[in-house]
Structures are given as structure tokens and as C-alpha cells.
Amino acid sequence: MSLIVLKDADKAFTALYSNWFVNEKNWYSENLLNINDDIDPDDIPIENLEDCDYKNLRILDEFFHNWISSYKVAKLNSKKKG
């Protein structure tokens, strides 16, 4: 198996996220929120979400995109120095 590069991992995650996110968000709204509440699950901080696939997707999205951004900045800074 060839080495998986960051670009490929980001593409794979983005595809899965795009396919699952809306369904998982709707499931969360229908099953874990009070039906009388007019709350968008996206407005709930991750640490306050119930454990489920929606929370897992939010965690991975935040991690992946924060990590990728940090990686790109570090890479640019190292090119400027070297």
C-alpha cells in the first residue's frame, strides 16, 4: 500500500463528512433534542453534545481542519526560514 498523504486523507474525510453530516445532524435533532426546542445542533458546543456519530463528526471536523491549518502554517514558516 502506498503512503497516504494529507491531501488524500482530507479528501476522504471531506467526502464522508459530506455524505453523513446532514443525516446525523437530523438524527440528533429528532432523537436527542427536546421537540419543543428550536435549537440547531451546530450551535451546541461539542463538549455539550450527547455521544453519537454527529458528535464524532463534529470532533473530527474540528480536529482535521484545525490540524491541517496548523500544518500548512508550519510548513509555510519552515519554507520562509529555509
MARBA-757836 format. One record per atom (N, C-alpha, C): z, x, y; residue number from 0; atom name. Coordinates in nm, 3 decimals, padded with zeros to 5 digits, always signed. Layout:
// MARBA-757836
       z       x       y   n atom
       Z       X       Y NUM   CA
...
This chain:
// MARBA-757836
       z       x       y   n atom
 +00.000 +00.084 -00.117   0    N
 +00.000 +00.000 +00.000   0   CA
 +00.000 +00.089 +00.124   0    C
 -00.082 +00.053 +00.220   1    N
 -00.088 +00.132 +00.342   1   CA
 +00.032 +00.102 +00.431   1    C
 +00.056 +00.189 +00.524   2    N
 +00.166 +00.177 +00.618   2   CA
 +00.143 +00.055 +00.708   2    C
 +00.245 -00.027 +00.723   3    N
 +00.236 -00.142 +00.813   3   CA
 +00.274 -00.094 +00.952   3    C
 +00.184 -00.115 +01.045   4    N
 +00.210 -00.072 +01.182   4   CA
 +00.267 -00.188 +01.262   4    C
 +00.329 -00.156 +01.373   5    N
 +00.394 -00.255 +01.457   5   CA
 +00.298 -00.368 +01.496   5    C
 +00.176 -00.333 +01.528   6    N
 +00.077 -00.434 +01.568   6   CA
 +00.057 -00.536 +01.457   6    C
 +00.049 -00.490 +01.332   7    N
 +00.029 -00.580 +01.218   7   CA
 +00.152 -00.668 +01.195   7    C
 +00.270 -00.609 +01.207   8    N
 +00.393 -00.686 +01.188   8   CA
 +00.407 -00.792 +01.297   8    C
 +00.374 -00.757 +01.420   9    N
 +00.381 -00.853 +01.530   9   CA
 +00.281 -00.967 +01.508   9    C
 +00.162 -00.933 +01.463  10    N
 +00.060 -01.035 +01.436  10   CA
 +00.105 -01.130 +01.325  10    C
 +00.163 -01.076 +01.219  11    N
 +00.211 -01.158 +01.108  11   CA
 +00.326 -01.249 +01.152  11    C
 +00.422 -01.192 +01.226  12    N
 +00.533 -01.273 +01.274  12   CA
 +00.484 -01.383 +01.367  12    C
 +00.396 -01.350 +01.459  13    N
 +00.345 -01.448 +01.555  13   CA
 +00.274 -01.563 +01.484  13    C
 +00.200 -01.532 +01.379  14    N
 +00.131 -01.636 +01.302  14   CA
 +00.231 -01.728 +01.233  14    C
 +00.332 -01.670 +01.168  15    N
 +00.434 -01.752 +01.102  15   CA
 +00.512 -01.835 +01.204  15    C
 +00.548 -01.773 +01.314  16    N
 +00.621 -01.843 +01.419  16   CA
 +00.540 -01.961 +01.470  16    C
 +00.412 -01.939 +01.496  17    N
 +00.325 -02.045 +01.546  17   CA
 +00.312 -02.160 +01.447  17    C
 +00.307 -02.127 +01.319  18    N
 +00.292 -02.230 +01.216  18   CA
 +00.419 -02.310 +01.192  18    C
 +00.535 -02.248 +01.207  19    N
 +00.661 -02.311 +01.169  19   CA
 +00.745 -02.362 +01.284  19    C
 +00.732 -02.303 +01.401  20    N
 +00.829 -02.328 +01.507  20   CA
 +00.840 -02.475 +01.546  20    C
 +00.729 -02.542 +01.572  21    N
 +00.734 -02.681 +01.617  21   CA
 +00.798 -02.770 +01.511  21    C
 +00.759 -02.751 +01.385  22    N
 +00.818 -02.832 +01.278  22   CA
 +00.968 -02.808 +01.266  22    C
 +01.010 -02.683 +01.274  23    N
 +01.153 -02.652 +01.262  23   CA
 +01.232 -02.703 +01.383  23    C
 +01.171 -02.696 +01.499  24    N
 +01.236 -02.748 +01.620  24   CA
 +01.254 -02.900 +01.608  24    C
 +01.150 -02.968 +01.563  25    N
 +01.158 -03.113 +01.544  25   CA
 +01.263 -03.149 +01.439  25    C
 +01.267 -03.073 +01.329  26    N
 +01.366 -03.098 +01.226  26   CA
 +01.506 -03.083 +01.283  26    C
 +01.527 -02.977 +01.361  27    N
 +01.658 -02.952 +01.422  27   CA
 +01.696 -03.071 +01.511  27    C
 +01.604 -03.116 +01.593  28    N
 +01.630 -03.229 +01.683  28   CA
 +01.667 -03.355 +01.606  28    C
 +01.593 -03.382 +01.500  29    N
 +01.612 -03.505 +01.424  29   CA
 +01.736 -03.502 +01.335  29    C
 +01.774 -03.385 +01.286  30    N
 +01.881 -03.377 +01.187  30   CA
 +02.013 -03.321 +01.237  30    C
 +02.010 -03.243 +01.343  31    N
 +02.133 -03.177 +01.384  31   CA
 +02.181 -03.212 +01.525  31    C
 +02.097 -03.279 +01.601  32    N
 +02.140 -03.321 +01.734  32   CA
 +02.175 -03.469 +01.732  32    C
 +02.267 -03.507 +01.819  33    N
 +02.302 -03.648 +01.833  33   CA
 +02.181 -03.723 +01.888  33    C
 +02.145 -03.831 +01.826  34    N
 +02.025 -03.905 +01.865  34   CA
 +02.031 -03.955 +02.008  34    C
 +02.151 -03.970 +02.062  35    N
 +02.167 -04.018 +02.200  35   CA
 +02.156 -03.905 +02.303  35    C
 +02.159 -03.783 +02.256  36    N
 +02.148 -03.669 +02.347  36   CA
 +02.002 -03.643 +02.380  36    C
 +01.978 -03.614 +02.505  37    N
 +01.842 -03.578 +02.547  37   CA
 +01.840 -03.427 +02.569  37    C
 +01.854 -03.353 +02.458  38    N
 +01.863 -03.207 +02.464  38   CA
 +01.741 -03.146 +02.395  38    C
 +01.683 -03.048 +02.459  39    N
 +01.576 -02.970 +02.398  39   CA
 +01.642 -02.853 +02.325  39    C
 +01.620 -02.839 +02.196  40    N
 +01.683 -02.729 +02.123  40   CA
 +01.655 -02.591 +02.184  40    C
 +01.542 -02.578 +02.253  41    N
 +01.510 -02.450 +02.318  41   CA
 +01.610 -02.415 +02.428  41    C
 +01.679 -02.517 +02.480  42    N
 +01.777 -02.494 +02.587  42   CA
 +01.915 -02.456 +02.534  42    C
 +01.933 -02.463 +02.404  43    N
 +02.061 -02.428 +02.343  43   CA
 +02.064 -02.278 +02.316  43    C
 +02.167 -02.208 +02.365  44    N
 +02.176 -02.064 +02.335  44   CA
 +02.178 -02.042 +02.183  44    C
 +02.115 -01.936 +02.139  45    N
 +02.104 -01.909 +01.996  45   CA
 +02.239 -01.911 +01.927  45    C
 +02.340 -01.851 +01.989  46    N
 +02.471 -01.843 +01.924  46   CA
 +02.536 -01.981 +01.906  46    C
 +02.487 -02.083 +01.976  47    N
 +02.542 -02.218 +01.962  47   CA
 +02.464 -02.307 +01.866  47    C
 +02.354 -02.256 +01.812  48    N
 +02.274 -02.334 +01.718  48   CA
 +02.340 -02.336 +01.580  48    C
 +02.317 -02.446 +01.509  49    N
 +02.360 -02.454 +01.369  49   CA
 +02.272 -02.361 +01.287  49    C
 +02.328 -02.308 +01.177  50    N
 +02.249 -02.221 +01.089  50   CA
 +02.138 -02.301 +01.022  50    C
 +02.014 -02.256 +01.043  51    N
 +01.898 -02.321 +00.983  51   CA
 +01.775 -02.234 +01.014  51    C
 +01.660 -02.276 +00.964  52    N
 +01.538 -02.198 +00.987  52   CA
 +01.500 -02.192 +01.135  52    C
 +01.528 -02.299 +01.211  53    N
 +01.499 -02.297 +01.355  53   CA
 +01.577 -02.184 +01.423  53    C
 +01.706 -02.174 +01.391  54    N
 +01.788 -02.067 +01.449  54   CA
 +01.734 -01.931 +01.406  54    C
 +01.698 -01.917 +01.280  55    N
 +01.644 -01.790 +01.230  55   CA
 +01.516 -01.751 +01.303  55    C
 +01.429 -01.848 +01.328  56    N
 +01.306 -01.818 +01.402  56   CA
 +01.336 -01.774 +01.545  56    C
 +01.432 -01.839 +01.607  57    N
 +01.469 -01.802 +01.743  57   CA
 +01.527 -01.661 +01.747  57    C
 +01.611 -01.627 +01.649  58    N
 +01.670 -01.493 +01.641  58   CA
 +01.561 -01.388 +01.623  58    C
 +01.471 -01.412 +01.528  59    N
 +01.364 -01.316 +01.503  59   CA
 +01.270 -01.302 +01.622  59    C
 +01.241 -01.413 +01.688  60    N
 +01.154 -01.409 +01.805  60   CA
 +01.216 -01.324 +01.915  60    C
 +01.343 -01.348 +01.941  61    N
 +01.410 -01.270 +02.045  61   CA
 +01.418 -01.122 +02.008  61    C
 +01.456 -01.095 +01.884  62    N
 +01.465 -00.956 +01.839  62   CA
 +01.329 -00.887 +01.845  62    C
 +01.230 -00.951 +01.785  63    N
 +01.099 -00.890 +01.776  63   CA
 +01.042 -00.860 +01.913  63    C
 +01.046 -00.957 +02.001  64    N
 +00.981 -00.936 +02.129  64   CA
 +01.063 -00.847 +02.222  64    C
 +01.195 -00.849 +02.213  65    N
 +01.275 -00.754 +02.290  65   CA
 +01.256 -00.613 +02.236  65    C
 +01.252 -00.599 +02.103  66    N
 +01.235 -00.468 +02.043  66   CA
 +01.098 -00.410 +02.075  66    C
 +00.997 -00.493 +02.063  67    N
 +00.861 -00.446 +02.091  67   CA
 +00.850 -00.403 +02.237  67    C
 +00.906 -00.482 +02.328  68    N
 +00.903 -00.445 +02.470  68   CA
 +00.974 -00.312 +02.493  68    C
 +01.091 -00.295 +02.433  69    N
 +01.165 -00.169 +02.447  69   CA
 +01.087 -00.052 +02.389  69    C
 +01.023 -00.075 +02.274  70    N
 +00.944 +00.028 +02.209  70   CA
 +00.828 +00.072 +02.298  70    C
 +00.759 -00.026 +02.358  71    N
 +00.645 +00.006 +02.443  71   CA
 +00.690 +00.084 +02.567  71    C
 +00.802 +00.045 +02.627  72    N
 +00.853 +00.116 +02.744  72   CA
 +00.890 +00.259 +02.705  72    C
 +00.959 +00.276 +02.594  73    N
 +00.998 +00.410 +02.548  73   CA
 +00.874 +00.497 +02.521  73    C
 +00.773 +00.437 +02.462  74    N
 +00.650 +00.510 +02.432  74   CA
 +00.581 +00.553 +02.562  74    C
 +00.574 +00.464 +02.660  75    N
 +00.513 +00.499 +02.787  75   CA
 +00.590 +00.609 +02.857  75    C
 +00.723 +00.599 +02.854  76    N
 +00.807 +00.702 +02.917  76   CA
 +00.789 +00.838 +02.851  76    C
 +00.775 +00.839 +02.720  77    N
 +00.757 +00.967 +02.650  77   CA
 +00.621 +01.028 +02.681  77    C
 +00.519 +00.944 +02.703  78    N
 +00.387 +00.996 +02.740  78   CA
 +00.390 +01.056 +02.880  78    C
 +00.467 +00.994 +02.971  79    N
 +00.476 +01.046 +03.108  79   CA
 +00.544 +01.182 +03.110  79    C
 +00.645 +01.201 +03.022  80    N
 +00.720 +01.326 +03.018  80   CA
 +00.640 +01.437 +02.949  80    C
 +00.560 +01.398 +02.851  81    N
 +00.492 +01.500 +02.771  81   CA
 +00.352 +01.512 +02.806  81    C
